[in-house]
Amino acid sequence: MRQYAETGLVAIDLANTWDEYLDDPERLPDVLSLRRFCMELGMPALSAPDADPAALSGDSDPDADPAGVPGGSEPDAESMGTAREPDPGAGPVGTARESVPGAGPVGAVDLDEVRAVRSRLREVLDGDPAQRARALARWAEEAPMRAVVAESAGTPVLRLAGPPAATLGQRLTVRAVTELLDLAAAGDWDRLRLCAASPCQDAFVDRSRPGRRQFCSTRCANRAHAAASRARHR
């Protein structure tokens, strides 16, 4: 079974839960799959009306570097299976409810909301870097989030946070926006791409040294190269 946490970035891994390469593109078909997605990405899989706003940013380590698909001209099978460790402050699905007062289990409403967040996220990722920047700005302006000053090792840091009664979809929005801003700040905005092997539209961050990677995975690279080879020999 294909895992959800393929890059460790919610912004990318959530977008890639819709996979045009598959006969059934929907990789979040039910609530159980949403819970598994949350567990793999270290997001508490529950509705949390009383959650701590500082935790809603989804950034447990302010000094952590953004994670992405490792470098190389094309990713190998081993690197595509590497994911960031889950957020230690989020807790596993089975115990997170105990640490979030007033929390309730994820349901069909959450699934619909998360899918809507994914659609908006995929709209942001489509287009060239300038178009993506404008789309991200519009999304951040419209989303229910705010800037908060948090403390990290005695130093104040500016972070995004959702409302105190944030839903799962709102928390995923905050984390996705935060991660995309971190990618831009790290100089990787131009390396955020969509797979060129149609019909796949999976997103990835090109970590290769030359910065010319076109495909999200070895699967798509091999498929595209095989198709090109057949075309040349016709």
C-alpha positions as CSV (number, residue, x, y, z in Angstrom):
1,M,0.0,0.0,0.0
2,R,1.4,3.4,-1.0
3,Q,2.1,5.5,2.1
4,Y,0.9,9.1,2.5
5,A,4.0,10.6,4.2
6,E,6.3,10.4,1.1
7,T,8.0,13.8,1.6
8,G,7.0,14.7,5.2
9,L,5.5,18.0,4.0
10,V,1.8,18.3,4.6
11,A,1.5,20.8,1.7
12,I,2.9,18.3,-0.8
13,D,1.6,15.0,0.7
14,L,-1.9,16.3,1.0
15,A,-1.9,17.6,-2.6
16,N,-0.7,14.2,-3.7
17,T,-3.7,12.4,-2.2
18,W,-5.3,13.0,-5.5
19,D,-3.4,11.0,-8.0
20,E,-4.4,11.1,-11.7
21,Y,-2.1,8.2,-12.4
22,L,-4.4,5.8,-10.6
23,D,-7.6,4.3,-12.0
24,D,-9.3,5.8,-9.0
25,P,-7.5,9.1,-8.3
26,E,-9.0,9.5,-4.8
27,R,-6.5,8.4,-2.1
28,L,-8.7,9.7,0.7
29,P,-11.9,7.7,0.0
30,D,-13.1,7.5,3.6
31,V,-12.6,8.7,7.1
32,L,-10.3,5.7,8.0
33,S,-7.9,6.8,5.2
34,L,-7.9,10.4,6.5
35,R,-7.0,9.2,10.0
36,R,-4.1,7.2,8.5
37,F,-3.0,10.3,6.6
38,C,-3.0,12.3,9.8
39,M,-1.1,9.6,11.7
40,E,1.6,9.4,9.1
41,L,2.0,13.2,8.9
42,G,1.9,13.7,12.7
43,M,-1.3,15.6,12.6
44,P,-3.9,14.8,15.4
45,A,-6.7,13.1,13.6
46,L,-9.5,14.7,15.5
47,S,-11.6,17.8,15.6
48,A,-10.1,20.1,18.3
49,P,-12.3,23.0,19.4
50,D,-10.1,23.9,22.4
51,A,-6.7,23.3,20.9
52,D,-3.8,25.5,21.8
53,P,-3.3,28.1,19.0
54,A,0.5,27.7,19.2
55,A,0.0,24.0,18.2
56,L,-2.2,24.8,15.3
57,S,0.7,26.1,13.2
58,G,1.9,22.5,12.8
59,D,5.4,23.7,13.4
60,S,6.8,21.8,16.4
61,D,10.4,22.9,15.7
62,P,10.8,26.6,14.6
63,D,14.4,25.9,13.7
64,A,13.8,22.9,11.6
65,D,14.6,22.9,7.8
66,P,11.8,22.2,5.4
67,A,11.9,18.6,4.2
68,G,11.5,17.3,0.7
69,V,12.3,14.6,-1.7
70,P,16.1,13.9,-1.6
71,G,18.3,15.0,-4.5
72,G,19.5,13.2,-7.5
73,S,18.6,13.4,-11.2
74,E,15.5,11.3,-10.4
75,P,14.5,9.9,-7.0
76,D,15.2,6.3,-6.3
77,A,12.7,3.9,-4.7
78,E,14.4,4.1,-1.3
79,S,14.4,7.9,-1.2
80,M,10.7,8.1,-2.1
81,G,9.9,6.0,0.9
82,T,11.6,8.4,3.3
83,A,9.4,10.7,5.4
84,R,10.0,13.2,8.2
85,E,9.4,11.9,11.7
86,P,5.9,12.7,13.0
87,D,5.5,15.9,15.1
88,P,6.3,14.8,18.6
89,G,3.8,17.2,20.0
90,A,0.9,15.9,17.9
91,G,0.6,12.4,19.5
92,P,-0.6,9.3,17.8
93,V,-4.2,9.0,16.7
94,G,-5.1,6.7,19.5
95,T,-3.9,9.1,22.3
96,A,-4.1,12.6,20.8
97,R,-7.8,13.0,21.9
98,E,-6.7,12.8,25.5
99,S,-4.4,15.8,25.1
100,V,-6.9,18.0,23.4
101,P,-9.8,19.1,25.6
102,G,-13.2,18.9,23.9
103,A,-11.8,17.0,20.9
104,G,-14.1,14.8,18.9
105,P,-13.4,12.0,16.4
106,V,-12.9,12.9,12.7
107,G,-16.0,12.3,10.7
108,A,-17.4,12.8,7.2
109,V,-17.6,16.6,7.6
110,D,-13.9,16.7,8.3
111,L,-13.2,14.5,5.2
112,D,-15.2,16.9,3.0
113,E,-13.4,19.9,4.5
114,V,-9.9,18.3,4.0
115,R,-10.7,17.5,0.4
116,A,-11.7,21.1,-0.1
117,V,-8.4,22.2,1.4
118,R,-6.6,19.8,-1.0
119,S,-8.4,21.3,-4.0
120,R,-7.4,24.8,-3.0
121,L,-3.8,23.6,-2.4
122,R,-3.6,22.1,-5.8
123,E,-4.8,25.3,-7.3
124,V,-2.0,27.1,-5.5
125,L,0.6,24.6,-6.8
126,D,-0.5,24.9,-10.4
127,G,1.2,27.4,-12.6
128,D,4.6,29.1,-12.7
129,P,6.3,30.5,-9.5
130,A,4.8,34.0,-9.9
131,Q,1.3,32.6,-10.3
132,R,1.8,30.3,-7.3
133,A,3.0,33.2,-5.2
134,R,-0.2,35.2,-6.0
135,A,-2.4,32.2,-5.4
136,L,-0.8,31.5,-2.0
137,A,-1.2,35.1,-1.0
138,R,-4.9,35.0,-1.8
139,W,-5.4,31.7,0.1
140,A,-3.6,33.0,3.2
141,E,-5.7,36.2,3.1
142,E,-8.9,34.3,2.9
143,A,-8.1,31.5,5.4
144,P,-9.0,31.8,9.1
145,M,-5.5,32.3,10.4
146,R,-3.5,34.9,12.3
147,A,0.1,35.7,13.1
148,V,1.2,34.9,16.7
149,V,4.5,35.5,18.5
150,A,5.8,32.2,20.0
151,E,8.9,31.6,22.1
152,S,11.7,29.3,20.9
153,A,14.7,28.8,23.3
154,G,14.1,32.3,24.7
155,T,13.8,33.9,21.3
156,P,10.5,35.3,20.0
157,V,9.5,33.9,16.6
158,L,6.6,34.8,14.3
159,R,4.3,31.9,13.5
160,L,0.9,31.4,11.8
161,A,-2.0,30.0,13.9
162,G,-5.6,29.0,13.2
163,P,-8.5,30.0,15.4
164,P,-8.8,28.5,18.9
165,A,-11.6,26.2,17.7
166,A,-9.8,25.2,14.5
167,T,-11.1,22.2,12.6
168,L,-8.8,19.6,11.1
169,G,-9.1,21.3,7.7
170,Q,-8.2,24.7,9.2
171,R,-5.1,23.2,10.9
172,L,-4.0,21.5,7.7
173,T,-4.4,24.9,5.9
174,V,-2.2,26.7,8.5
175,R,0.4,24.0,8.3
176,A,0.4,23.9,4.5
177,V,0.7,27.6,4.1
178,T,3.5,27.7,6.7
179,E,5.4,25.0,4.9
180,L,5.1,26.7,1.5
181,L,6.3,30.0,3.0
182,D,9.2,28.1,4.5
183,L,10.1,26.6,1.1
184,A,10.1,30.1,-0.4
185,A,12.3,31.4,2.4
186,A,14.7,28.6,1.9
187,G,15.1,29.5,-1.8
188,D,13.2,26.5,-3.1
189,W,10.1,28.2,-4.5
190,D,11.3,27.7,-8.1
191,R,12.0,24.0,-7.3
192,L,8.4,23.3,-6.4
193,R,7.0,21.5,-9.4
194,L,4.3,19.2,-10.7
195,C,5.2,15.9,-12.3
196,A,5.7,16.1,-16.1
197,A,4.6,12.5,-16.8
198,S,1.0,12.9,-17.8
199,P,-1.5,12.1,-16.4
200,C,0.3,12.3,-13.1
201,Q,0.2,15.7,-11.4
202,D,1.9,14.9,-8.2
203,A,3.9,17.8,-6.6
204,F,7.5,17.5,-5.5
205,V,10.5,19.7,-4.6
206,D,13.4,19.3,-6.9
207,R,16.4,18.7,-4.6
208,S,18.8,17.6,-7.4
209,R,22.0,19.6,-7.8
210,P,21.3,20.7,-11.4
211,G,17.7,21.5,-10.6
212,R,16.3,20.0,-13.8
213,R,14.2,17.1,-12.4
214,Q,10.9,16.6,-14.1
215,F,9.3,13.6,-12.5
216,C,7.8,13.0,-9.0
217,S,9.1,9.5,-8.7
218,T,11.1,6.6,-10.3
219,R,7.7,5.2,-11.4
220,C,6.8,8.2,-13.5
221,A,10.4,8.7,-14.7
222,N,10.6,5.1,-16.0
223,R,7.1,5.4,-17.6
224,A,7.9,8.6,-19.4
225,H,11.3,7.3,-20.6
226,A,9.7,4.1,-21.9
227,A,7.0,6.1,-23.7
228,A,9.7,8.3,-25.3
229,S,11.6,5.2,-26.4
230,R,8.6,3.6,-28.0
231,A,7.8,6.8,-29.8
232,R,11.4,7.0,-31.2
233,H,11.2,3.4,-32.6
234,R,7.8,3.8,-34.4
